[in-house]
Amino acid sequence: MNGYAWLGIAILCEVIATTALKASEGFTRLIPSIITSVGYVVAFYCMSQSMKTVPVGISYAIWSGIGIVLITLLAWVIFKQKLDLPAVIGMGMILAGVLVINLFSKAAVA
């Protein structure tokens, strides 16, 4: 499996773990707490596999950028978090940055 596939799995696991972290209510609810713990372990394992071929700066930029956007969207849907126009514009800029890195940067080649 290539580095970007590992990175994609890492991002999905981290997003699931972070969403469960909110639902765990400070680790007072068992099932969300288990999901959080397992999700982060799997996410970091997959991230470590990704970094065998994807440069660390590129990997982390993609991880954090896509993770921020996905977690914020899930918080909006699941937890009814409010998003204002500056938040939406900011997330658009984050996504644009990830796209620029992947489409135009020679540093992103794995």
C-alpha positions as CSV (number, residue, x, y, z in Angstrom):
1,M,0.0,0.0,0.0
2,N,1.4,3.4,-0.8
3,G,2.1,6.2,1.6
4,Y,-1.0,8.3,0.7
5,A,-3.3,5.3,1.2
6,W,-1.8,4.9,4.7
7,L,-2.3,8.6,5.3
8,G,-5.9,8.4,4.2
9,I,-6.6,5.6,6.7
10,A,-4.8,7.5,9.4
11,I,-6.9,10.6,8.8
12,L,-10.2,8.6,8.9
13,C,-9.2,6.9,12.1
14,E,-8.1,10.2,13.7
15,V,-11.4,11.8,12.7
16,I,-13.4,8.9,14.1
17,A,-11.3,9.0,17.3
18,T,-11.7,12.8,17.8
19,T,-15.4,12.6,17.2
20,A,-15.7,9.8,19.8
21,L,-13.5,11.9,22.1
22,K,-16.2,14.5,22.3
23,A,-18.9,11.8,22.8
24,S,-16.8,10.2,25.6
25,E,-17.6,13.2,27.8
26,G,-14.1,13.3,29.4
27,F,-13.7,9.5,29.2
28,T,-16.7,8.9,31.4
29,R,-18.6,6.9,28.7
30,L,-17.1,3.4,28.0
31,I,-17.8,2.8,24.3
32,P,-16.8,6.2,23.0
33,S,-13.7,6.1,25.2
34,I,-12.7,2.7,23.7
35,I,-13.3,4.0,20.2
36,T,-11.2,7.0,20.9
37,S,-8.3,5.0,22.3
38,V,-8.3,2.4,19.5
39,G,-8.8,5.0,16.8
40,Y,-5.8,7.1,17.9
41,V,-3.5,4.0,18.1
42,V,-4.5,2.9,14.6
43,A,-4.2,6.5,13.3
44,F,-0.7,6.9,14.6
45,Y,0.4,3.5,13.3
46,C,-1.0,4.3,9.9
47,M,0.6,7.7,10.0
48,S,4.0,6.1,10.8
49,Q,3.6,3.8,7.8
50,S,2.7,6.8,5.7
51,M,5.9,8.6,6.7
52,K,8.1,5.8,5.3
53,T,7.4,7.4,1.8
54,V,5.6,10.7,2.3
55,P,7.7,13.6,3.6
56,V,6.9,14.4,7.2
57,G,5.9,18.1,6.5
58,I,3.6,17.1,3.6
59,S,2.1,14.3,5.6
60,Y,1.4,16.5,8.6
61,A,0.0,19.3,6.4
62,I,-2.4,16.9,4.7
63,W,-3.3,15.2,8.0
64,S,-4.1,18.3,9.9
65,G,-5.8,20.2,7.1
66,I,-8.2,17.4,6.0
67,G,-8.7,16.4,9.6
68,I,-9.7,19.9,10.7
69,V,-12.2,20.2,7.9
70,L,-13.7,16.7,8.4
71,I,-13.9,17.0,12.2
72,T,-15.5,20.5,11.9
73,L,-18.1,19.2,9.4
74,L,-18.9,16.2,11.7
75,A,-19.2,18.5,14.7
76,W,-21.6,20.6,12.7
77,V,-23.7,17.6,11.7
78,I,-23.5,15.4,14.9
79,F,-23.1,18.0,17.7
80,K,-24.9,20.9,16.0
81,Q,-21.8,23.1,16.3
82,K,-22.5,26.4,14.6
83,L,-20.3,27.6,11.7
84,D,-20.2,31.2,10.7
85,L,-18.9,32.6,7.4
86,P,-15.3,33.2,8.5
87,A,-15.1,29.5,9.7
88,V,-16.4,28.3,6.3
89,I,-14.0,30.6,4.4
90,G,-11.1,29.5,6.6
91,M,-11.8,25.8,6.0
92,G,-12.0,26.5,2.3
93,M,-8.6,28.1,2.5
94,I,-7.2,25.0,4.4
95,L,-8.6,22.7,1.7
96,A,-7.1,25.0,-1.0
97,G,-3.7,24.7,0.7
98,V,-3.9,20.9,0.8
99,L,-4.8,20.9,-2.9
100,V,-1.9,23.3,-3.8
101,I,0.5,21.0,-2.0
102,N,-0.8,17.9,-3.7
103,L,-1.2,19.3,-7.2
104,F,1.7,21.7,-7.5
105,S,4.5,20.9,-5.0
106,K,7.3,18.7,-6.0
107,A,7.8,18.0,-2.2
108,A,4.5,16.0,-2.2
109,V,5.9,13.3,-4.6
110,A,6.1,9.9,-2.9
